[in-house]
Amino acid sequence: MKSINKFLTMLAALLLTASSLFSAATVFAAEQKTKTLTVHKLLMTDQELDAWNSDAITTAGYDGSQNFEQFKQLQGVPQGVTEISGVAFELQSYTGPQGKEQEN
């Protein structure tokens, strides 16, 4: 009986030590980086949409961080464009840098 108690005590000590090492590993893990992207929901006429050149907007300095007023100041943005408020987007899946797809 004493040998079983001794074995269980040693096992418990080993498990406590191992569990503290595993929790310390997450403390030293690399921080996850998040990127912020502003998505503008634009309302345009058919003519404005046909004339839309997204490459020209990028060349003019759009990088996804501007608010709507800054976006409208860029050259190539149609003057009559308005932003649709109250629209939300949710990321369904994402392909990471290693080519691995992740579900939301």
C-alpha positions as a Markdown table, in Angstrom:
| # | Residue | x | y | z |
|---|---|---|---|---|
| 1 | Met | 0.0 | 0.0 | 0.0 |
| 2 | Lys | 2.9 | 2.4 | 0.8 |
| 3 | Ser | 4.4 | 1.8 | -2.6 |
| 4 | Ile | 1.1 | 2.7 | -4.3 |
| 5 | Asn | 0.9 | 5.9 | -2.3 |
| 6 | Lys | 4.5 | 6.8 | -3.1 |
| 7 | Phe | 3.9 | 6.1 | -6.8 |
| 8 | Leu | 0.7 | 8.3 | -6.8 |
| 9 | Thr | 2.5 | 11.1 | -5.0 |
| 10 | Met | 5.4 | 11.0 | -7.5 |
| 11 | Leu | 2.9 | 10.9 | -10.4 |
| 12 | Ala | 1.1 | 13.9 | -9.0 |
| 13 | Ala | 4.3 | 15.8 | -8.6 |
| 14 | Leu | 5.4 | 15.0 | -12.1 |
| 15 | Leu | 2.0 | 16.1 | -13.5 |
| 16 | Leu | 2.1 | 19.4 | -11.6 |
| 17 | Thr | 5.6 | 20.1 | -12.9 |
| 18 | Ala | 4.7 | 19.2 | -16.5 |
| 19 | Ser | 1.5 | 21.3 | -16.4 |
| 20 | Ser | 3.4 | 24.4 | -15.2 |
| 21 | Leu | 5.9 | 24.0 | -18.1 |
| 22 | Phe | 3.1 | 23.8 | -20.7 |
| 23 | Ser | 1.5 | 26.9 | -19.4 |
| 24 | Ala | 4.8 | 28.8 | -19.4 |
| 25 | Ala | 5.2 | 27.9 | -23.1 |
| 26 | Thr | 2.2 | 30.0 | -24.1 |
| 27 | Val | 3.7 | 33.0 | -22.3 |
| 28 | Phe | 6.7 | 33.0 | -24.5 |
| 29 | Ala | 4.8 | 32.3 | -27.7 |
| 30 | Ala | 5.0 | 34.9 | -30.5 |
| 31 | Glu | 2.2 | 37.5 | -30.3 |
| 32 | Gln | -0.5 | 37.2 | -32.8 |
| 33 | Lys | -0.6 | 40.2 | -35.2 |
| 34 | Thr | -3.9 | 41.7 | -36.2 |
| 35 | Lys | -4.3 | 44.0 | -39.2 |
| 36 | Thr | -7.1 | 46.5 | -39.5 |
| 37 | Leu | -8.8 | 47.2 | -42.8 |
| 38 | Thr | -11.4 | 49.7 | -43.5 |
| 39 | Val | -14.1 | 48.4 | -45.9 |
| 40 | His | -16.1 | 51.1 | -47.6 |
| 41 | Lys | -19.6 | 50.2 | -48.7 |
| 42 | Leu | -20.1 | 52.5 | -51.7 |
| 43 | Leu | -23.3 | 53.4 | -53.6 |
| 44 | Met | -22.7 | 54.5 | -57.2 |
| 45 | Thr | -24.7 | 55.0 | -60.3 |
| 46 | Asp | -24.2 | 52.5 | -63.2 |
| 47 | Gln | -22.1 | 55.1 | -65.1 |
| 48 | Glu | -19.9 | 55.7 | -62.1 |
| 49 | Leu | -19.5 | 52.0 | -61.5 |
| 50 | Asp | -18.6 | 51.4 | -65.2 |
| 51 | Ala | -16.0 | 54.1 | -65.0 |
| 52 | Trp | -14.6 | 52.9 | -61.7 |
| 53 | Asn | -10.9 | 52.0 | -61.8 |
| 54 | Ser | -9.8 | 50.5 | -58.6 |
| 55 | Asp | -6.1 | 50.4 | -59.7 |
| 56 | Ala | -6.2 | 54.2 | -60.0 |
| 57 | Ile | -7.5 | 54.5 | -56.5 |
| 58 | Thr | -4.6 | 52.4 | -55.2 |
| 59 | Thr | -2.1 | 54.4 | -57.2 |
| 60 | Ala | -3.6 | 57.6 | -55.8 |
| 61 | Gly | -2.7 | 56.5 | -52.3 |
| 62 | Tyr | -5.5 | 54.3 | -51.0 |
| 63 | Asp | -4.2 | 51.7 | -48.6 |
| 64 | Gly | -7.3 | 50.6 | -46.7 |
| 65 | Ser | -6.8 | 52.7 | -43.6 |
| 66 | Gln | -8.5 | 56.0 | -44.7 |
| 67 | Asn | -11.9 | 57.0 | -43.5 |
| 68 | Phe | -14.7 | 57.8 | -46.0 |
| 69 | Glu | -13.9 | 61.6 | -46.1 |
| 70 | Gln | -10.2 | 60.9 | -46.8 |
| 71 | Phe | -11.2 | 58.2 | -49.4 |
| 72 | Lys | -13.4 | 60.8 | -51.2 |
| 73 | Gln | -10.4 | 63.2 | -51.5 |
| 74 | Leu | -8.4 | 60.7 | -53.6 |
| 75 | Gln | -8.1 | 61.3 | -57.3 |
| 76 | Gly | -10.3 | 58.9 | -59.3 |
| 77 | Val | -13.1 | 58.6 | -56.7 |
| 78 | Pro | -16.4 | 59.6 | -58.4 |
| 79 | Gln | -17.8 | 62.8 | -56.8 |
| 80 | Gly | -21.4 | 61.4 | -56.4 |
| 81 | Val | -20.3 | 58.3 | -54.5 |
| 82 | Thr | -21.9 | 57.8 | -51.1 |
| 83 | Glu | -21.2 | 55.4 | -48.3 |
| 84 | Ile | -23.9 | 52.9 | -47.2 |
| 85 | Ser | -24.1 | 52.9 | -43.4 |
| 86 | Gly | -25.2 | 50.0 | -41.3 |
| 87 | Val | -23.7 | 47.2 | -43.4 |
| 88 | Ala | -21.5 | 44.6 | -41.7 |
| 89 | Phe | -19.2 | 42.0 | -43.1 |
| 90 | Glu | -18.0 | 38.8 | -41.5 |
| 91 | Leu | -15.0 | 36.8 | -42.5 |
| 92 | Gln | -16.1 | 33.2 | -43.4 |
| 93 | Ser | -12.7 | 31.6 | -44.2 |
| 94 | Tyr | -9.1 | 32.7 | -44.5 |
| 95 | Thr | -6.1 | 31.2 | -46.3 |
| 96 | Gly | -3.1 | 31.7 | -44.1 |
| 97 | Pro | 0.5 | 32.4 | -45.2 |
| 98 | Gln | 1.3 | 28.6 | -45.2 |
| 99 | Gly | -1.7 | 28.0 | -47.6 |
| 100 | Lys | -3.8 | 26.5 | -44.8 |
| 101 | Glu | -7.5 | 27.5 | -44.9 |
| 102 | Gln | -9.0 | 28.5 | -41.6 |
| 103 | Glu | -12.7 | 28.7 | -40.9 |
| 104 | Asn | -14.3 | 31.4 | -38.9 |
